Amino acid sequence: MEVIALITIIVIAAVLAVLLASYTARLKYEGKFRQWQEAERRRGEEEKERAIREAIQQSRAVLGGKFTEQMAPYLPEFKYDPTEARFIGSPIDFIVFPGLAQGEPKEIVIMEVKSGKTGQLTGSQRKIRQLIEDGMVRWELLQKKPEEEA
């Protein structure tokens, strides 16, 4: 009987040891998992905040550029009379008629204003520049005929 009791005690002790080991391992890995979750949550929040800051910065740059475009005729770098410039905005910014203020326009200047770091033209702006350089510009008059009285 003593052998059976001893074997029973050993089996119970082994089962308890296995249960205790699995419980401590579970606690250890759950703790690591919670740490990982918290780190990922913080990283996600930081990434979101960074994205928001970048979006705000980009938005400010775009708004500043649009403001600069419209105010260009009043900047010292603008070499024409501001009253002779007409803002269009898209796909080009201005058409300038030097001499128009004196009633004697001398030329027509198509102008794009860039305020960003790169100052690169868009594809359509490059195409418009090429059309102008190739002389593919013309004048058209659209005149609506008056309606005849019935």
Sequence and secondary structure as in RCSB ss.txt:
>XXXX:A:sequence
MEVIALITIIVIAAVLAVLLASYTARLKYEGKFRQWQEAERRRGEEEKERAIREAIQQSRAVLGGKFTEQMAPYL
PEFKYDPTEARFIGSPIDFIVFPGLAQGEPKEIVIMEVKSGKTGQLTGSQRKIRQLIEDGMVRWELLQKKPEEEA
>XXXX:A:secstr
 HHHHHHHHHHHHHHHHHHHHHHHHHHHHHHHHHHHHHHHHHHHHHHHHHHHHHHHHHHHHHHHHHHHHHHGGGS
TT  S GGGEEE  SS SEEE TTGGGT     EEE    SSS    HHHHHHHHHHHTT               
